[in-house]
Amino acid sequence: EWQCVQSKGCFFLEEDGEIISHQYRMQIAQRSMVYLTIKPLNLSQVEGKPSPWISVDTALYILKENESQANLQLMCFTELRNREVFGWTGELGPGIYWLIPSTTGCRLKKEIKPITEEAQLVYRDETGELSLTKEFRSTLLDIFEVIDLDGNGLLSLEEYNFFELRTSGEKCDEDAWAVCRDNFDTKKNELTRQGFMDLNLMEANDREGDPRDLWVTLHSMGYNKALELTEACPFIIDIYADKCKPRIKAVHMEACSGQLEKAICKSVLNKGEARVMDGYENIIVHTYKRDTWITSVIENKSDNKVIIHINNELSKNCVNNRGLNIFAVEVASKSTMVCQHVMPLNERQEWIYHCVYSLVS
């Protein structure tokens, strides 16, 4: 009998284009066959019309903790794919594992579309009382759905604090949470949907209906002025194990830079094909190709930093995470770095990847 746990999370696009997300610790008590999946979280209530971010690619890198958090060993990543679900299956021994979500940035990127009309968030009813508009209420319910990581329909202090850190940069302490509990609807020490709504209404009242602070919250959660979620992608992780019930806990929300970059480079070096750059035996381009995405990594074995010029102009129906067909990367000596991720612009049509690398002397 396989046992299952799940957790939600979210990718957020920062102003500089960097992507941050929740990261998790998973505990496996005894050696088990494990099946892990990650997919975008569909918030749409309309049959046959899923949320627009459902096409965003997601992946999960699984790293084992050896002795310390600083010493993490890449075990595997979700390379199986069935439509929007990415998965991995195999055996994992007992221990602590880190689950680091990743998205290439090919599909989740800054939008250029200008918004002409700003949605209304609050209004005064006939008695002069401040109320939340129907559109804003609906958006808050979606936000609640995303930040309720364990999916129990309630917000714990830990879950609420991920939201607070994201929107204000500060945490809510036990005392403030106690005040929250006394004033808003809670159940088992956790905030209900109604409590969350009332909390936002109170914030609007504190500002006498000025929506600026509410907009700061909405923007930091990835919403534009039309209340469309365009700069975030919520996801859901499912973990099944056959011998024990896995435990999973969200521990950080941060840029996936160091550990993730290392994990991606390692996975591409392990599974990709290596090609020495013409005339430069110390510079190797590793390319890992799947049906729907390609990742290239540049390895510089020389004693000097190098600048590599990349040209994708001969590619067809492709989009990369850098948003440019031609760009250059600087690779430090004795190091590897992710050069680019490439995906088809339209998955229903043929795509041709053709990349030319040259050294800038």
Buried (B, 14 or more C-beta within 10 A) or exposed (E): EEEEBBBBBBBBBEEEEEBBBBBBBBBBEEBBEBBBBBBBBBBEEEEEEBBEBBBBBBBBBBBBBEEEEEEBEBBBBBBEBEEBBBBBEEEBEEBBBBBBBBBBBBBBBEEEEEEEEEBEBBEEEEEEEBBBBEEBBBBBEBBBBBBBBBEEEBBBBBBBBBBBBBBEEEBBEEEEBEEBBEEBBBEEEBBBBEBBBBBBBEEBEEEEBEBEBBBEBBBBBBBBBEBBBBBBBBBBBBBBBEBBBBEBBBBBBEBBEEBBBBBBBBBBBEBBEEEEBEEBEBBBBBBBBEEEBBBBBBBBBEEEEBEBEBBBEEBEBBBBBBEEBEBEBEBEEEEBBBBBBBBBEEEEEEBEBEBEBBEEE
